[in-house]
Amino acid sequence: MRIPYWSGGVAIKTVYGKIEGLKGNQIQRIQRIYRRRIPERRIISPELARYMTELSYEIGRQIGVMVDRGGNVQFVVVGDARRIVWPDISAYRVGISRLRGLRMLHTHLEGEPLTRDDLNDLALMRVDMIGAITIDGGGLPGRMHWGHLLPPNPEGTIWRTMEPEHPSRMEMDFLEFIRSLEDEIGRSQRVHQVEIGSDRAILLSVTTGPRSAVRHSLQELEELARSSDVSIVDSIILQRQTIDPRTLLGRGQLNDLVIRSLQQGANLLIFDQDLNPSQVKSITDYTELRVIDRTQLILDIFAQRAQSREGKLQVELAQLRYLLPRLATKNTAMSRLTGGIGGRGPGETKLEINRRRARERLHRLEHEMKQINRQRDQRRNKRRSNRLPIISIVGYTNAGKSTLLNTLTHSQVRVENRLFDTLDPTSRRLRFPRDFEAIITDTVGFIRDLPRDLIAAFRATLDELKEADVLVHVIDASNPRLAEQVTSVDSILADLGLRHIPVIRVLNKEDLMNPLQMAQYQRQYDGIAVSANDASTLPPLIHSLEETLCRPLQTARKL
């Protein structure tokens, strides 16, 4: 509950907390705390400390204040006998190297030091400091226990508690102390950035089932994050009976998450689950960390990898389709931007302008993609007229597709050991021993739960697979998630309507496998064992491709 403090008939301040049962004159005296001011360079004045302890002793409840760096009381709060609940201070912005600009001072009725709740409030709210004034006999102030946050450090210590001191003897220059602390935090952050050169992320998976069911998925999220040059400081699986529709997590787990991010200097949360716009906003507002989900991470990787004009257009198209329903701005989102003659009335909000611009850009991109698709159809028709058979290499991302293309065609397509390194399709000619040629194409890799927006944007590229005479499904036989990856690729091929095209399965990375295990996989998946970077292992694959491609030609000759 909160009670307004009235001046001249206008409510200008509010008393927060548990004021039920207090007498009218007690509430008025509590309200008068707003009139007090602390000298800028002091933590607290002896006069304010005594005023608060006397009132607190009288009503048997904790009394707290939040004071800005100018010494002005911004919030007055009443708690119960054991703890105090602080109001929302999200309007006071905080930065990576900057604290909130408020100090929290409150009374402790039983002479206890800072409690765990106090220190959690210090960490979660990122205030300048927190202090607890003990009460001696008759309501006089005793010593004040206080603490402050620490910069990121190897020990993972978040806060430091100082030696308690009586308020009248606390002579330190508080403003200079806070400036020095923020400078130190800033230096620590810059050192982290120099050392790692990337974001520091905590990865999360929230599940109502057993942890083992999502462990592989979280491992894949780690690989995706590393492919996006993100430094991973922690990976967490949170098990819950029910999923909170607003934040996925409970309040206690969110608190633990914020504290862990402070301990490890994390500035980014990556969820394995797809988040809706309201969940992203709720988690961001509560933790004040950047929040992205699995789909957004994949889109970011694609944005980094796109090289051709077509690839960049496809990625931007997917990003806009993902972003459009999430376009919302905080606090000032609904402020009016238009006015004057012809602009009065409902007007157009900033949020509406952002959405309109995004839709306009989306329409332009779709128009450009239609032009590119027409050019693609012309190339496709030309290939048909040349009657060259087409081989398309498909498979899970980072299975070795580009390496196989290079070895088969003696090409120099860029190859790196990271997810989605190939984004723009690459085509080469392949000559077979039977003296005929085919076009062989390396395509974008697949992944479990490939984002719908991405599939829609790359539809034209993926539709090229429908023109293939044979699909070469490259499988990373050394991957412990081989079975899941095969199922994911088969599912995507079925969704694209490609079941009618012959598929040759290639079990790659034979050189890393136990021969007995590889023989079992060959029987299980009816695949051909190869090492994509070793040409001597490829003849069985080449022979199988020849047989598959020549079969329709032989049938046509008989007819």
C-alpha positions in Angstrom: 0.0 0.0 0.0 1.2 3.6 -0.5 0.0 6.9 1.0 0.5 10.2 -0.9 2.2 13.1 0.8 0.2 16.2 0.1 1.5 19.8 -0.3 -0.9 22.6 -1.3 -3.6 20.1 -2.3 -1.3 18.3 -4.7 0.1 14.8 -4.2 3.8 15.0 -4.9 5.3 12.1 -3.0 4.2 8.6 -1.9 4.8 6.5 1.2 5.2 2.9 0.2 4.7 -0.3 2.2 2.8 -1.5 5.3 1.1 1.5 6.7 -2.0 -0.3 7.8 -2.8 0.1 11.5 -0.5 3.2 12.0 -1.9 6.3 13.6 -2.5 9.4 11.6 0.2 11.4 13.3 2.7 8.6 12.8 2.0 8.5 9.1 2.4 12.3 8.9 5.8 12.1 10.6 6.8 9.4 8.2 5.8 11.5 5.3 7.9 14.4 6.6 11.0 12.3 5.8 10.7 13.6 2.3 11.5 17.1 3.5 14.9 15.9 4.8 18.1 16.2 2.8 21.5 14.6 3.3 24.7 16.5 2.5 25.9 15.3 -0.9 29.2 13.8 0.3 27.8 12.0 3.4 26.2 8.5 3.3 23.6 9.6 5.9 23.2 12.5 8.3 23.0 11.8 12.1 19.7 13.8 12.1 18.0 11.6 9.6 19.3 8.4 11.2 17.9 9.5 14.6 14.6 10.5 13.1 14.2 7.1 11.3 15.2 5.0 14.4 12.9 6.9 16.7 9.9 6.4 14.4 10.9 2.8 13.7 11.2 2.0 17.4 7.8 3.6 18.1 5.8 1.8 15.4 7.7 -1.5 15.7 8.4 -1.7 11.9 11.4 -1.1 9.7 11.5 2.3 7.9 13.6 2.7 4.7 14.6 5.5 2.4 16.1 5.7 -1.1 18.3 8.7 -1.5 19.8 10.1 -4.8 23.3 11.4 -5.2 22.2 14.9 -4.6 21.1 13.9 -1.1 17.4 14.1 -1.9 15.0 11.4 -0.5 13.2 9.9 -3.4 11.3 7.0 -1.7 10.0 6.4 1.8 9.1 2.8 2.6 7.6 1.1 5.7 8.2 -2.6 6.2 7.3 -5.1 8.9 9.5 -6.0 11.9 11.9 -8.2 10.0 12.1 -7.0 6.4 11.3 -4.3 3.9 10.0 -4.5 0.4 11.4 -1.8 -1.9 9.4 -0.2 -4.7 10.0 -0.5 -8.4 12.9 1.8 -9.4 13.2 0.8 -13.1 12.8 4.4 -14.1 16.3 5.0 -12.7 18.3 3.6 -15.5 21.4 1.5 -15.0 24.3 0.7 -17.3 27.0 -2.0 -17.6 29.5 0.1 -15.8 27.0 2.3 -14.0 25.1 1.9 -10.7 21.5 3.0 -10.1 22.4 6.4 -8.5 20.3 5.6 -5.4 21.4 4.4 -1.9 19.0 2.3 0.2 19.0 3.0 4.0 16.7 1.3 6.5 16.4 0.4 10.1 16.9 -3.0 11.8 14.9 -3.4 15.0 16.9 -6.3 16.5 20.4 -5.1 16.0 21.1 -7.6 13.2 23.7 -7.0 10.4 22.8 -7.0 6.7 20.6 -10.0 5.9 20.7 -12.2 2.8 17.5 -10.4 1.6 19.3 -7.0 2.0 22.3 -8.2 0.0 20.1 -9.8 -2.7 18.3 -6.4 -3.0 21.7 -4.7 -3.4 22.6 -7.1 -6.2 19.2 -7.2 -8.0 18.6 -3.5 -7.9 22.2 -2.4 -8.5 22.0 0.5 -6.1 25.0 2.5 -5.0 25.0 0.9 -1.5 22.7 -0.6 1.2 22.8 0.3 4.9 21.0 -1.0 7.9 20.9 1.2 11.0 20.5 -0.7 14.3 18.5 0.7 17.1 19.8 1.1 20.7 17.6 1.5 23.8 15.0 4.2 23.6 15.1 4.4 19.8 18.5 6.0 19.4 20.6 5.0 16.4 23.3 2.4 16.9 25.9 1.3 14.4 25.1 1.1 10.7 26.0 -2.0 8.8 26.5 -1.3 5.1 27.8 -2.8 1.9 28.3 -2.2 -1.8 28.7 -4.1 -5.1 32.1 -5.2 -6.4 33.3 -5.2 -10.0 33.4 -8.6 -11.8 36.3 -10.6 -10.3 37.9 -14.1 -10.5 36.4 -15.1 -7.2 32.8 -14.3 -8.3 32.2 -12.2 -5.2 29.3 -9.8 -5.8 29.4 -7.5 -2.8 31.5 -6.4 0.1 30.2 -5.7 3.6 32.1 -2.9 5.5 32.9 -2.5 9.2 29.8 -1.1 10.9 30.1 2.4 12.2 27.8 4.9 14.0 26.2 7.4 11.6 27.7 10.4 13.3 31.2 9.0 12.7 30.8 8.1 9.0 33.0 10.9 7.5 33.9 9.3 4.2 33.4 11.3 0.9 30.5 9.2 -0.5 30.4 10.8 -3.9 34.1 10.3 -4.5 33.7 6.7 -3.3 30.9 5.9 -5.7 32.7 7.5 -8.7 35.8 5.4 -7.9 33.7 2.3 -7.7 32.0 2.9 -11.0 35.4 3.7 -12.6 36.6 0.3 -11.3 33.5 -1.5 -12.6 34.0 0.2 -16.0 37.7 -0.9 -16.2 36.8 -4.4 -15.3 34.1 -4.5 -18.0 36.6 -3.1 -20.6 39.2 -5.8 -19.6 36.5 -8.5 -20.1 35.7 -7.0 -23.5 39.4 -6.9 -24.5 40.0 -10.5 -23.2 37.1 -12.1 -24.9 36.0 -9.6 -27.6 32.4 -10.8 -27.4 29.3 -10.9 -25.4 29.3 -13.0 -22.2 26.2 -15.2 -22.2 24.3 -17.6 -19.8 22.5 -20.3 -21.7 19.2 -21.5 -20.3 16.7 -24.3 -21.0 13.5 -24.4 -19.0 11.7 -27.8 -18.9 8.9 -29.6 -17.1 10.4 -33.0 -18.0 13.6 -34.7 -17.1 16.8 -32.8 -17.5 18.3 -35.5 -19.8 15.6 -34.8 -22.4 16.9 -31.3 -23.1 20.6 -31.8 -22.4 21.5 -32.5 -26.0 19.5 -29.5 -27.2 21.4 -27.2 -24.8 24.7 -28.6 -26.0 23.6 -27.7 -29.6 22.7 -24.2 -28.3 26.3 -23.9 -27.0 27.6 -24.7 -30.4 25.3 -22.1 -32.0 26.4 -19.5 -29.5 30.1 -20.2 -30.2 29.4 -20.0 -33.9 28.1 -16.5 -33.2 31.4 -15.6 -31.4 29.6 -15.5 -28.0 31.6 -16.4 -24.9 29.6 -18.8 -22.7 30.0 -18.3 -19.0 27.3 -20.8 -17.8 24.7 -23.3 -19.1 21.7 -24.0 -16.9 18.8 -26.4 -17.1 15.9 -25.3 -14.9 13.3 -27.9 -14.1 9.8 -26.7 -13.1 6.4 -28.3 -12.5 4.7 -25.7 -14.7 6.1 -23.0 -17.1 5.4 -19.4 -16.0 3.6 -17.9 -19.1 5.0 -14.5 -18.3 8.7 -15.2 -17.7 9.1 -19.1 -18.0 10.8 -18.9 -14.6 9.6 -18.1 -11.1 10.7 -15.0 -9.3 13.2 -16.8 -7.1 14.9 -18.4 -10.2 15.0 -15.0 -11.9 16.7 -13.5 -8.8 19.2 -16.3 -8.7 19.8 -15.7 -12.5 20.5 -12.0 -12.0 23.0 -12.8 -9.1 24.7 -15.4 -11.2 25.1 -13.0 -14.1 26.7 -10.4 -11.8 29.1 -13.0 -10.4 30.2 -14.1 -13.8 30.0 -10.7 -15.6 27.3 -11.9 -18.1 25.4 -9.4 -20.2 23.3 -11.7 -22.3 20.7 -14.5 -21.7 20.1 -17.0 -24.4 17.0 -19.2 -24.0 16.8 -22.6 -25.8 13.0 -22.1 -26.0 11.4 -19.7 -28.4 10.1 -16.7 -26.5 7.1 -14.6 -27.4 7.4 -10.8 -27.4 5.8 -10.3 -24.0 8.2 -12.9 -22.4 11.2 -11.1 -23.8 10.0 -7.8 -22.5 9.2 -9.2 -19.0 12.5 -11.0 -18.6 14.5 -8.0 -19.9 12.7 -5.6 -17.6 13.3 -7.8 -14.6 16.9 -8.7 -15.2 18.0 -5.7 -17.2 20.1 -8.0 -19.3 19.7 -8.5 -23.1 17.5 -11.5 -23.8 17.4 -13.6 -27.0 16.0 -17.0 -27.9 17.2 -19.8 -30.1 15.6 -18.5 -33.3 17.1 -15.0 -32.9 20.5 -16.6 -32.3 20.2 -18.6 -35.6 19.1 -15.5 -37.4 22.1 -13.6 -36.1 24.5 -16.4 -37.3 22.9 -16.3 -40.8 23.3 -12.5 -40.8 27.0 -12.9 -40.1 27.5 -15.6 -42.8 25.5 -14.1 -45.7 27.9 -12.9 -48.5 25.8 -12.7 -51.7 23.1 -10.1 -52.3 20.5 -12.8 -52.4 21.7 -14.3 -49.1 21.6 -10.9 -47.4 18.1 -10.2 -48.7 16.9 -13.6 -47.5 18.3 -13.1 -44.0 16.9 -9.6 -43.7 13.6 -10.8 -44.8 13.6 -13.5 -42.1 14.7 -11.0 -39.5 12.0 -8.6 -40.3 9.3 -11.3 -40.2 10.6 -12.3 -36.8 10.9 -8.7 -35.6 7.6 -7.3 -36.7 5.4 -8.8 -34.0 8.1 -7.9 -31.4 8.3 -4.2 -32.3 7.6 -2.5 -29.0 9.4 0.3 -27.2 9.6 0.8 -23.5 8.2 3.7 -21.5 7.8 6.2 -24.4 6.4 3.8 -26.9 3.1 5.5 -27.0 4.2 9.1 -26.9 2.8 11.2 -29.7 5.2 12.2 -32.5 3.0 14.2 -34.7 1.0 17.4 -34.1 0.1 20.8 -35.3 -2.3 21.6 -38.1 -3.4 18.4 -39.8 -1.7 16.4 -37.2 -3.9 16.8 -34.2 -6.2 14.0 -33.0 -5.2 10.4 -32.5 -1.9 11.0 -34.3 0.6 8.2 -35.0 2.7 6.6 -32.2 6.3 5.8 -32.4 5.4 2.1 -32.2 3.1 2.4 -35.2 5.7 4.3 -37.2 8.3 1.6 -36.5 5.8 -1.1 -37.6 4.8 0.8 -40.7 8.5 1.2 -41.7 9.2 -2.4 -41.1 6.2 -3.5 -43.2 7.3 -1.1 -46.0 10.8 -2.6 -45.9 9.3 -6.1 -45.9 7.3 -5.4 -49.0 10.4 -4.0 -50.8 12.4 -7.0 -49.9 9.7 -9.4 -51.0 9.5 -7.5 -54.4 13.3 -7.8 -54.8 13.2 -11.5 -53.9 10.5 -12.1 -56.6 12.9 -10.6 -59.2 15.7 -12.8 -58.0 13.4 -15.8 -58.2 12.6 -15.0 -61.8 16.3 -15.0 -62.6 16.7 -18.3 -60.7 13.9 -19.8 -62.8 15.7 -18.7 -66.0 18.9 -20.4 -64.8 16.9 -23.5 -63.9 15.4 -23.6 -67.4 18.8 -23.2 -69.0 20.1 -26.2 -66.9 17.1 -28.3 -68.1 17.8 -27.4 -71.7 21.4 -28.5 -71.2 20.1 -31.8 -69.8 22.7 -31.9 -67.0 21.7 -34.0 -64.0 21.7 -32.2 -60.7 23.1 -33.5 -57.4 22.2 -31.6 -54.2 24.2 -32.1 -51.0 22.0 -31.8 -47.9 22.5 -32.5 -44.2 22.8 -31.2 -40.8 24.9 -28.1 -40.3 28.6 -28.7 -39.9 28.3 -32.3 -41.1 31.1 -31.8 -43.8 29.0 -30.9 -46.9 31.4 -28.2 -48.2 34.4 -30.4 -47.6 32.8 -33.2 -49.6 32.1 -30.7 -52.5 35.7 -29.5 -52.4 37.1 -33.1 -52.6 34.8 -34.3 -55.3 35.3 -31.3 -57.6 38.8 -30.1 -56.6 37.3 -26.8 -55.5 38.3 -24.3 -52.9 35.0 -23.4 -51.2 35.7 -22.0 -47.8 35.4 -24.6 -45.0 35.4 -24.0 -41.3 34.5 -26.1 -38.3 31.5 -24.1 -37.2 27.7 -24.2 -37.6 26.2 -22.6 -40.7 29.5 -21.7 -42.3 27.9 -22.2 -45.7 24.9 -20.0 -46.3 25.0 -19.1 -50.0 24.6 -22.2 -52.2 27.6 -23.1 -54.3 27.5 -25.1 -57.5 30.3 -26.9 -59.4 30.5 -29.4 -62.3 31.4 -33.0 -61.5 32.7 -35.3 -64.2 32.2 -39.1 -63.7 34.3 -41.9 -65.0 31.6 -42.9 -67.4 32.3 -39.6 -69.2 29.3 -37.5 -68.3 28.9 -34.4 -66.2 26.5 -33.3 -63.5 25.9 -30.1 -61.5 26.6 -30.7 -57.8 25.3 -28.0 -55.3 26.2 -27.4 -51.7 23.2 -26.1 -49.8 22.6 -24.4 -46.4 22.8 -26.8 -43.5 19.7 -27.9 -41.6 19.1 -27.9 -37.9 16.6 -29.1 -35.4 13.5 -26.9 -35.3 14.7 -24.7 -38.2 12.9 -21.3 -37.6 9.8 -21.0 -39.7 10.7 -17.4 -40.7 14.0 -18.7 -42.0 12.4 -21.5 -44.0 10.0 -19.0 -45.5 12.8 -16.5 -46.4 15.0 -19.3 -47.9 12.0 -21.0 -49.6 13.3 -20.1 -53.1 16.8 -21.5 -52.3 15.3 -24.7 -50.7 13.0 -25.1 -53.7 16.1 -25.6 -55.8 16.3 -29.0 -54.1 13.1 -30.0 -56.0 15.1 -29.9 -59.3 17.7 -32.3 -58.0 17.9 -35.8 -59.6 19.6 -37.1 -56.4 20.1 -35.9 -52.9 23.4 -36.7 -51.0 22.6 -36.7 -47.3 25.8 -36.1 -45.5 25.8 -37.4 -41.9 28.4 -36.7 -39.2 28.9 -40.2 -38.0 31.2 -39.0 -35.1 28.4 -36.9 -33.6 26.8 -38.4 -30.5 23.5 -36.9 -31.6 23.6 -38.7 -35.0 20.2 -40.3 -34.7 18.5 -37.0 -33.8 20.2 -35.2 -36.7 19.2 -37.8 -39.2 15.6 -37.6 -38.0 15.6 -33.8 -38.2 17.0 -33.7 -41.8 14.5 -36.4 -42.9 11.7 -34.4 -41.4 12.7 -31.2 -43.1 13.1 -33.0 -46.5 9.6 -34.4 -46.0 8.2 -30.9 -45.1 9.7 -29.6 -48.4 8.0 -32.3 -50.4 11.2 -34.1 -51.4 10.4 -37.7 -50.5 10.2 -38.7 -54.2 13.9 -37.8 -54.9 16.4 -40.6 -54.5 18.6 -40.1 -51.4 22.2 -41.5 -50.9 23.3 -41.4 -47.3 26.9 -40.6 -46.7 28.4 -41.4 -43.3 31.2 -38.9 -43.0 34.3 -38.7 -40.7 35.1 -42.4 -41.1 38.6 -41.6 -39.9 37.3 -40.6 -36.5 35.3 -43.8 -36.0 35.8 -47.2 -34.6 35.5 -49.6 -37.7 33.0 -51.9 -35.9 30.8 -48.9 -34.9 31.0 -47.5 -38.5 30.0 -50.9 -39.9 26.9 -50.9 -37.6 25.9 -47.4 -38.8 26.3 -48.5 -42.4 23.9 -51.3 -41.9 21.5 -49.2 -39.7 21.3 -46.2 -42.1 22.1 -48.0 -45.4 24.9 -45.5 -45.9 28.3 -45.2 -47.5 31.3 -44.6 -45.2 33.7 -41.9 -46.3 36.1 -39.3 -45.0 35.2 -36.2 -46.9 38.7 -34.8 -46.9 40.2 -38.0 -48.2 39.6 -38.6 -52.0 40.6 -42.3 -51.7 37.5 -43.0 -49.7 35.1 -41.6 -52.3 35.0 -44.1 -55.1 32.0 -46.1 -53.6 30.0 -42.8 -53.4 30.9 -41.8 -57.0 29.9 -45.3 -58.2 26.6 -45.1 -56.3 25.9 -41.6 -57.9 26.7 -42.9 -61.3 24.3 -45.8 -60.9 21.5 -43.6 -59.6 21.9 -41.0 -62.3 22.4 -43.4 -65.2 19.3 -45.5 -64.3 16.8 -42.9 -65.7 18.9 -42.5 -68.9 19.0 -46.3 -69.4 15.2 -46.4 -68.9 14.7 -43.6 -71.5 16.9 -45.4 -74.1 14.8 -48.6 -73.7 11.6 -46.6 -74.3 
